[in-house]
Amino acid sequence: MPCHDLVVDGDQSAVYVEDSVVVLSPISTAVLTSLVVDEWSDVHDVVCTIEAAFGTPPEESVFDGVCAVIDELATTGLVERVD
């Protein structure tokens, strides 16, 4: 992972990736920090963690929301997704 540094301030964070700083939303921060470093994490475990912290959104499922966040984190190179 090309992430060099993670700074968490309250419920948001900033991550230094390669030559850029990426600012993460509270939910993105929670998803990233709920992943176990150097191990594969099951998306269902992450969904349970996020649902416990934020509740269920009225518009979409927690699973769909977490998958969208993981896709975004993967796009920036912060996580690796295996389907």
VOGU-3710 file (C-alpha; in Angstrom, 3 decimals, decimal comma):
1> mpchdlvvdg> 0,000/0,000/0,000  1,453/3,391/-0,959  -0,046/5,067/2,146  2,740/6,810/4,015  0,863/8,449/6,855  -2,615/8,575/8,366  -3,687/11,411/10,644  -7,058/11,068/12,366  -8,645/14,195/13,844  -11,969/13,468/15,483
11> dqsavyveds> -14,035/11,563/12,973  -12,149/12,673/9,849  -8,702/11,873/8,578  -6,056/12,825/6,076  -3,873/10,282/4,368  -0,606/10,903/2,532  -0,607/8,631/-0,513  2,308/8,736/-2,933  2,533/12,491/-3,655  -0,955/13,549/-2,552
21> vvvlspista> -2,937/14,187/0,589  -6,418/12,673/0,595  -8,975/13,964/3,117  -11,479/11,299/4,144  -15,047/11,747/5,362  -16,110/10,345/8,733  -17,551/7,183/7,147  -14,509/6,671/4,910  -12,281/7,134/7,957  -14,307/4,572/9,914
31> vltslvvdew> -14,155/2,064/7,049  -10,401/2,511/6,600  -9,608/2,268/10,310  -11,891/-0,758/10,761  -9,833/-2,780/8,305  -7,226/-5,004/9,909  -3,735/-4,045/8,795  -1,834/-6,763/6,929  -4,831/-9,114/6,918  -7,819/-9,564/4,649
41> sdvhdvvcti> -11,019/-8,216/6,190  -14,442/-9,553/5,326  -16,727/-6,809/4,026  -19,559/-8,116/6,229  -17,449/-7,466/9,341  -16,800/-3,917/8,164  -20,526/-3,433/7,431  -21,407/-4,476/10,997  -18,854/-2,030/12,423  -20,144/0,848/10,291
51> eaafgtppee> -23,804/0,083/10,983  -23,112/0,025/14,729  -21,329/3,378/14,542  -23,586/5,260/12,101  -26,900/3,395/11,946  -28,796/2,409/8,821  -29,140/5,061/6,083  -32,679/5,662/4,813  -31,720/5,718/1,114  -29,540/2,638/0,652
61> svfdgvcavi> -28,274/-0,447/2,406  -25,249/-0,252/4,663  -23,644/-3,012/2,590  -23,984/-0,993/-0,637  -22,647/2,134/1,042  -19,647/0,363/2,536  -18,872/-1,299/-0,811  -18,969/2,129/-2,493  -16,551/3,533/0,112  -14,224/0,541/-0,291
71> delattglve> -14,287/1,035/-4,073  -13,304/4,694/-3,604  -10,528/3,755/-1,167  -9,291/1,172/-3,678  -9,331/3,778/-6,464  -7,034/6,011/-4,409  -4,765/3,057/-3,624  -5,536/2,930/0,103  -6,960/-0,588/0,076  -6,848/-3,602/-2,167
81> rvd> -10,170/-5,183/-2,992  -10,546/-8,852/-3,869  -13,949/-9,971/-5,098
//
